[in-house]
Amino acid sequence: MQIVYKKIDEVIPYENNPRKNDEAVDYVAKSIKEFGFKVPIIIDKNNVIVTGHTRLKAAKKLKLEEVPVIMADDLTEEQIKAFRLADNKVSEFAEWDNKLLDEELDDILNLDMEEFGFSLNLEEEKEEEKPEVEFAEVLGEEHNYIVLYFDNDVDWLQAESLFDIKPVKCGSTRKDKKISSNMNRIGIGRVIKGSEAINKILEAKNENIG
């Protein structure tokens, strides 16, 4: 496996790249500026990027003339397509050990790690991640319940208004309370106490009658 340098205009982005990476470009550019271009771009035999679209955008932002590349000429077209997707997907399954991360960040005194996307206020960040509704505690096996689903925006907007629903971060039902990477997002599902829902519906009904 040989690393070679190519002029930046010779490296061609894959036109059907499904990964949206614009928000990461600034962080990658800062990393390259601080540490150098240590992770080459991988290209196919036609100079089309297999992995490294963000690095190419960062290099252009830094006005580099050349970038290091590795040519994946040992892969079939199907393998290249699969590798392009897998390389982005597998990183989603990794999680941070926040205790060890804190220790590592504490040892870095002369570099601003926020430049690379790290938050130095991890305790505040953890507090922000706490959901407004702890679903596992609100809904247990002893409760009777119904599930409503909405397949159009009009009905959902009416429900949002009626029940005063606001976006909250999703909770975790795992015993260790960890939130996996694919759960760390803003959710719109909600558990509402039945008596409160009935009161809201009756109020709305009486207003319509009045």
C-alpha positions as CSV (number, residue, x, y, z in Angstrom):
1,M,0.0,0.0,0.0
2,Q,1.7,3.1,-1.3
3,I,0.9,6.7,-0.3
4,V,1.4,9.2,-3.2
5,Y,0.6,12.9,-3.6
6,K,-1.8,14.2,-6.2
7,K,-2.7,17.7,-7.2
8,I,-5.9,18.6,-5.4
9,D,-7.7,19.2,-8.7
10,E,-6.9,15.7,-9.8
11,V,-8.9,14.1,-7.0
12,I,-12.6,13.7,-8.0
13,P,-15.4,13.7,-5.4
14,Y,-17.9,10.8,-5.9
15,E,-21.0,12.4,-7.4
16,N,-23.4,10.1,-5.5
17,N,-21.8,10.4,-2.0
18,P,-24.7,10.0,0.4
19,R,-22.8,11.4,3.4
20,K,-23.5,15.0,4.3
21,N,-20.2,16.4,5.8
22,D,-20.2,20.2,5.4
23,E,-20.5,20.8,9.2
24,A,-17.4,18.7,9.8
25,V,-15.1,20.5,7.3
26,D,-14.0,23.3,9.6
27,Y,-13.0,20.8,12.4
28,V,-11.1,18.6,9.9
29,A,-9.3,21.7,8.5
30,K,-8.2,22.7,11.9
31,S,-7.0,19.2,12.6
32,I,-5.0,19.1,9.4
33,K,-3.5,22.6,10.1
34,E,-2.4,21.5,13.6
35,F,-1.3,17.9,13.0
36,G,-0.7,17.7,9.3
37,F,-2.4,15.6,6.7
38,K,-1.9,12.2,8.5
39,V,-4.9,10.3,7.0
40,P,-4.7,9.9,3.2
41,I,-7.7,10.1,0.9
42,I,-8.5,6.8,-0.7
43,I,-9.3,6.9,-4.4
44,D,-10.2,4.3,-7.1
45,K,-8.2,3.8,-10.3
46,N,-10.1,6.8,-11.9
47,N,-9.1,9.2,-9.1
48,V,-12.6,9.2,-7.7
49,I,-12.8,9.3,-3.9
50,V,-13.7,6.2,-2.1
51,T,-13.3,7.7,1.4
52,G,-12.1,11.2,2.3
53,H,-14.6,13.7,1.0
54,T,-14.4,15.8,4.1
55,R,-10.6,15.8,4.0
56,L,-10.7,17.0,0.4
57,K,-13.0,19.8,1.3
58,A,-10.8,20.7,4.3
59,A,-7.7,20.7,2.0
60,K,-9.4,23.1,-0.4
61,K,-10.4,25.3,2.5
62,L,-6.7,25.4,3.5
63,K,-5.7,26.1,-0.1
64,L,-3.4,23.1,-0.3
65,E,-2.0,22.3,-3.7
66,E,-1.5,18.5,-3.1
67,V,-3.1,15.8,-0.9
68,P,-1.8,12.4,0.0
69,V,-3.8,9.5,-1.5
70,I,-3.9,5.7,-1.5
71,M,-5.2,4.0,-4.6
72,A,-7.6,1.1,-3.9
73,D,-6.9,-0.6,-7.2
74,D,-7.3,-4.1,-5.6
75,L,-11.0,-3.7,-5.0
76,T,-13.9,-4.5,-7.4
77,E,-16.5,-1.8,-8.2
78,E,-18.9,-3.5,-5.9
79,Q,-16.3,-3.6,-3.1
80,I,-15.6,0.1,-3.6
81,K,-19.3,1.0,-3.2
82,A,-19.5,-1.2,-0.1
83,F,-16.3,0.2,1.4
84,R,-17.5,3.8,0.8
85,L,-20.6,3.2,2.8
86,A,-19.1,0.9,5.5
87,D,-16.3,3.3,6.3
88,N,-18.8,6.0,7.3
89,K,-21.2,3.6,9.0
90,V,-19.0,1.6,11.3
91,S,-17.9,4.7,13.2
92,E,-21.5,5.3,14.4
93,F,-21.3,2.3,16.7
94,A,-18.4,3.6,18.8
95,E,-19.1,5.5,22.0
96,W,-17.0,7.6,24.3
97,D,-16.0,6.5,27.8
98,N,-16.6,9.9,29.3
99,K,-14.5,9.2,32.4
100,L,-11.4,8.3,30.3
101,L,-12.2,11.1,27.9
102,D,-12.2,13.6,30.8
103,E,-8.8,12.3,31.9
104,E,-7.3,12.6,28.4
105,L,-8.7,16.2,27.9
106,D,-7.3,17.2,31.3
107,D,-3.8,16.2,30.2
108,I,-4.0,18.5,27.1
109,L,-3.1,21.9,28.3
110,N,-1.6,23.7,25.3
111,L,-4.2,23.0,22.7
112,D,-7.8,24.1,22.5
113,M,-9.7,20.9,21.9
114,E,-12.9,22.8,21.3
115,E,-11.3,23.6,18.0
116,F,-11.8,19.9,17.1
117,G,-15.4,19.7,18.3
118,F,-14.8,18.6,21.9
119,S,-16.8,20.3,24.7
120,L,-14.8,21.1,27.8
121,N,-18.0,21.4,29.8
122,L,-18.9,17.7,29.8
123,E,-20.9,17.9,33.1
124,E,-23.1,20.6,31.6
125,E,-23.4,18.6,28.4
126,K,-24.5,15.5,30.3
127,E,-27.1,17.6,32.2
128,E,-28.4,18.9,28.9
129,E,-28.8,15.3,27.6
130,K,-31.2,14.4,30.4
131,P,-34.6,14.1,28.8
132,E,-37.6,16.0,30.1
133,V,-39.6,12.8,30.2
134,E,-38.0,9.5,31.5
135,F,-40.0,7.1,29.4
136,A,-39.0,4.0,31.3
137,E,-40.2,5.6,34.6
138,V,-43.4,7.1,33.2
139,L,-44.7,4.0,31.4
140,G,-44.6,0.7,33.2
141,E,-46.2,-2.8,32.8
142,E,-48.9,-1.9,35.4
143,H,-50.2,1.0,33.2
144,N,-53.0,0.7,30.7
145,Y,-52.2,2.7,27.6
146,I,-53.1,3.5,24.0
147,V,-50.7,4.5,21.2
148,L,-51.6,7.2,18.8
149,Y,-49.8,7.6,15.5
150,F,-50.0,10.5,13.0
151,D,-49.5,10.0,9.2
152,N,-50.0,13.6,8.2
153,D,-48.6,16.9,9.5
154,V,-52.0,18.6,10.0
155,D,-53.2,16.1,12.6
156,W,-49.8,16.1,14.3
157,L,-49.8,19.9,14.5
158,Q,-53.2,19.8,16.1
159,A,-52.0,17.2,18.7
160,E,-48.9,19.4,19.4
161,S,-51.1,22.4,20.1
162,L,-53.7,20.4,22.1
163,F,-51.3,18.7,24.4
164,D,-48.6,21.4,24.3
165,I,-46.0,19.0,23.0
166,K,-42.5,20.4,22.7
167,P,-39.3,18.6,21.3
168,V,-37.2,16.9,24.0
169,K,-34.1,14.7,23.9
170,C,-34.9,11.0,23.9
171,G,-34.4,9.0,27.1
172,S,-32.7,5.6,27.6
173,T,-34.4,2.4,28.8
174,R,-31.1,0.7,29.3
175,K,-30.2,-0.2,32.9
176,D,-26.9,1.7,32.7
177,K,-28.8,4.8,31.3
178,K,-26.3,5.1,28.4
179,I,-27.6,6.6,25.2
180,S,-26.1,4.9,22.1
181,S,-25.0,7.0,19.1
182,N,-28.1,6.2,17.1
183,M,-30.3,7.3,20.1
184,N,-28.6,10.6,20.7
185,R,-31.1,12.7,18.8
186,I,-34.1,14.9,19.3
187,G,-37.4,12.9,19.4
188,I,-41.0,13.9,19.1
189,G,-42.7,10.8,20.7
190,R,-44.3,11.5,24.0
191,V,-46.0,9.6,26.9
192,I,-48.9,11.6,28.2
193,K,-50.9,10.8,31.4
194,G,-54.3,9.5,30.4
195,S,-56.3,11.8,32.8
196,E,-54.5,14.9,31.5
197,A,-55.2,13.9,27.9
198,I,-58.9,13.4,28.6
199,N,-59.1,16.7,30.4
200,K,-57.5,18.4,27.4
201,I,-59.9,16.7,24.9
202,L,-62.9,17.6,27.0
203,E,-61.8,21.2,27.3
204,A,-61.3,21.4,23.5
205,K,-64.7,19.8,23.0
206,N,-66.5,22.3,25.3
207,E,-64.8,25.2,23.6
208,N,-66.0,24.0,20.2
209,I,-69.5,23.6,21.6
210,G,-69.5,27.0,23.1
